[in-house]
């Protein structure tokens, strides 16, 4: 019975209108331009690429940017592996990961979550709390 309740509520949480897809900026080796304009926006693979990745490389001819969609595992491994090389000096490589739409673009002011996101989160949390009671 618990499994049926959980499956039903999880299905409502992830209905067709709420597929887990993220948009990221994507570019390769852009110099002097951080490629954060609309023509570089891509839709990441649904339910697979769940993060955006940003690489900032400091080379002798200037700062280069690489941006892409990524899986959480690959992105987090890359970013932690290059952490020691993220100095901001010549030959520096900084890799960051994030999981909100277009988060690998320019820094934005923090916004309040939308009502839809808050309602879905509340539904999910309520499910977790009430599940032991069923």
C-alpha positions as CSV (number, residue, x, y, z in Angstrom):
1,X,0.0,0.0,0.0
2,X,2.8,2.4,0.9
3,X,4.5,1.8,-2.4
4,X,1.3,2.5,-4.3
5,X,0.8,5.8,-2.4
6,X,4.4,6.8,-2.9
7,X,4.3,5.9,-6.6
8,X,1.1,7.9,-7.1
9,X,2.4,11.0,-5.3
10,X,5.7,10.8,-7.1
11,X,3.9,10.5,-10.4
12,X,2.0,13.7,-9.6
13,X,5.2,15.4,-8.6
14,X,6.8,14.5,-11.9
15,X,3.9,14.8,-14.3
16,X,4.5,15.4,-18.0
17,X,4.4,19.2,-17.6
18,X,7.3,19.1,-15.1
19,X,10.0,17.1,-16.9
20,X,13.4,17.6,-15.4
21,X,15.0,19.6,-18.1
22,X,17.4,22.5,-17.7
23,X,18.7,25.1,-20.1
24,X,22.4,26.1,-20.1
25,X,24.7,28.3,-22.1
26,X,27.0,26.2,-24.4
27,X,30.1,27.3,-26.1
28,X,33.7,26.1,-26.7
29,X,36.9,28.1,-26.1
30,X,35.3,31.5,-26.4
31,X,37.9,34.3,-26.0
32,X,37.0,37.8,-24.7
33,X,33.3,36.8,-24.7
34,X,31.7,34.7,-22.0
35,X,29.0,33.5,-24.4
36,X,26.1,34.5,-22.2
37,X,23.8,35.7,-24.9
38,X,20.6,34.0,-26.2
39,X,22.2,32.4,-29.3
40,X,24.3,30.2,-26.9
41,X,21.3,28.8,-25.0
42,X,20.6,25.1,-25.4
43,X,18.1,22.6,-23.9
44,X,20.0,19.9,-22.0
45,X,19.0,16.2,-22.3
46,X,15.9,15.6,-20.3
47,X,16.5,13.7,-17.0
48,X,20.1,13.1,-17.9
49,X,22.1,16.3,-18.1
50,X,20.9,17.9,-14.9
51,X,23.6,20.6,-14.4
52,X,25.3,23.4,-16.2
53,X,29.1,23.6,-16.2
54,X,31.3,26.6,-16.7
55,X,35.1,26.5,-17.3
56,X,37.2,29.6,-17.1
57,X,40.8,29.2,-18.4
58,X,43.4,31.9,-18.1
59,X,45.8,31.6,-21.0
60,X,48.6,33.9,-22.3
61,X,46.3,35.5,-24.8
62,X,43.5,36.1,-22.3
63,X,40.5,34.5,-20.6
64,X,38.8,31.7,-22.4
65,X,35.3,30.3,-21.5
66,X,33.8,26.9,-22.1
67,X,30.2,26.2,-21.1
68,X,28.0,23.2,-21.4
69,X,25.3,20.9,-20.1
70,X,26.6,18.1,-17.8
71,X,25.5,15.2,-15.7
72,X,25.9,16.0,-12.0
73,X,28.4,13.2,-11.5
74,X,30.7,14.2,-14.3
75,X,30.5,17.9,-13.4
76,X,31.2,17.5,-9.7
77,X,34.1,15.2,-10.4
78,X,35.6,17.6,-12.8
79,X,35.2,20.6,-10.6
80,X,36.7,18.9,-7.6
81,X,39.6,17.5,-9.7
82,X,40.6,21.0,-11.0
83,X,40.0,22.9,-7.7
84,X,43.8,23.0,-7.0
85,X,44.3,24.7,-10.4
86,X,41.8,27.4,-9.8
87,X,44.1,30.3,-8.9
88,X,43.0,33.1,-11.2
89,X,46.6,33.3,-12.4
90,X,48.1,32.3,-15.8
91,X,47.2,28.7,-16.7
92,X,44.4,28.7,-14.1
93,X,41.5,26.4,-14.8
94,X,38.3,26.9,-12.8
95,X,35.3,24.6,-13.2
96,X,32.0,25.3,-11.6
97,X,28.7,23.4,-11.6
98,X,25.1,24.6,-10.9
99,X,21.6,23.3,-11.3
100,X,19.3,26.2,-12.1
101,X,18.3,27.4,-15.6
102,X,21.1,29.4,-17.3
103,X,23.2,29.5,-14.1
104,X,26.4,29.2,-16.0
105,X,25.9,32.7,-17.4
106,X,26.5,36.0,-15.8
107,X,25.9,36.4,-12.1
108,X,22.3,37.5,-11.3
109,X,20.6,38.9,-8.3
110,X,19.0,36.2,-6.2
111,X,15.3,35.7,-6.9
112,X,12.4,34.2,-4.9
113,X,11.4,30.7,-6.1
114,X,8.2,30.6,-8.1
115,X,4.9,29.5,-6.5
116,X,4.8,26.4,-8.7
117,X,8.2,25.2,-7.5
118,X,7.3,25.9,-3.9
119,X,4.0,24.0,-4.2
120,X,5.7,21.0,-5.7
121,X,8.4,21.0,-3.0
122,X,5.7,21.2,-0.3
123,X,3.8,18.3,-1.8
124,X,6.9,16.2,-1.9
125,X,7.9,17.0,1.7
126,X,4.4,16.4,2.9
127,X,4.5,13.0,1.2
128,X,7.7,12.1,3.0
129,X,6.3,13.1,6.3
130,X,2.9,11.4,5.9
131,X,4.2,8.2,4.3
132,X,5.1,6.5,7.6
133,X,1.5,7.1,8.8
134,X,0.0,5.1,5.9
